[in-house]
Amino acid sequence: MSADSGEGRSRLIVGTKQLLKSIEREEIREIIIARDAESRVTGSLIEAARQKGLAIRFVETMEELGHSCGIQVGAAAAGERKI
């Protein structure tokens, strides 16, 4: 799981607001949730993903997810765009 380094849009969406909008627009094929993120932050994402029938994957920490997304801070959730 890593962001594209080439031209075009990144394959990953990071951030709950952007991710929720992308789920609603059916642009996401899978979401990734950090287990140590607050449920008040991730609950709506998980519910939206379930309603759309998306795969939901979990990682242990926000730090791990942020690092995997190529950012220097933790991330509660990310989503992989459909190609």
C-alpha positions in Angstrom: 0.0 0.0 0.0 1.7 3.2 -1.1 0.7 6.4 -2.9 1.6 6.7 -6.6 4.8 8.5 -7.2 4.1 9.0 -10.9 1.8 11.3 -12.8 -1.9 11.4 -12.1 -3.9 11.1 -8.9 -2.7 9.2 -5.9 -4.2 5.8 -5.4 -4.7 6.6 -1.7 -7.1 8.9 0.0 -6.1 9.9 3.5 -8.4 11.8 5.9 -11.8 11.0 7.1 -13.8 13.8 5.3 -12.2 13.2 1.9 -12.5 9.4 2.4 -16.2 9.6 3.3 -16.9 11.7 0.2 -15.0 9.3 -2.0 -16.9 6.3 -0.5 -20.2 8.1 -1.2 -19.1 8.7 -4.9 -18.1 5.0 -5.1 -14.5 5.9 -6.0 -13.0 3.6 -3.3 -12.4 -0.2 -3.5 -11.0 -0.8 0.0 -10.6 1.2 3.3 -7.9 0.8 5.9 -8.6 1.6 9.5 -6.1 2.0 12.3 -7.2 0.0 15.3 -6.0 2.7 17.8 -8.0 5.4 16.1 -11.0 6.8 18.0 -14.3 5.1 17.0 -16.0 8.5 16.8 -13.6 9.2 13.9 -13.8 5.9 12.1 -17.3 4.7 12.9 -19.0 6.6 10.0 -16.4 5.4 7.6 -16.8 1.8 8.6 -20.6 2.1 8.3 -20.4 3.8 4.9 -18.0 1.1 3.6 -20.2 -1.7 4.8 -23.2 -0.1 3.1 -21.3 0.0 -0.2 -19.9 -3.5 0.2 -16.3 -2.4 0.4 -13.5 -4.4 1.9 -12.3 -3.1 5.3 -8.8 -3.9 6.4 -7.3 -3.0 9.8 -3.8 -2.1 10.8 -2.6 -1.8 14.4 -1.6 1.8 14.8 -2.3 5.3 13.3 1.5 5.7 13.1 1.8 2.5 10.9 -1.0 3.6 8.6 0.4 7.1 8.2 3.9 5.7 7.4 2.3 3.3 4.9 0.6 6.3 3.2 3.8 8.2 3.0 3.0 10.9 5.5 4.9 12.0 8.6 1.9 11.9 11.0 -0.5 9.2 12.0 -3.7 8.5 10.0 -6.9 7.1 11.4 -8.1 5.9 8.0 -7.2 5.7 4.3 -8.8 4.3 1.2 -7.5 2.8 -2.0 -9.1 4.3 -5.1 -10.6 2.1 -7.8 -8.4 2.0 -10.9 
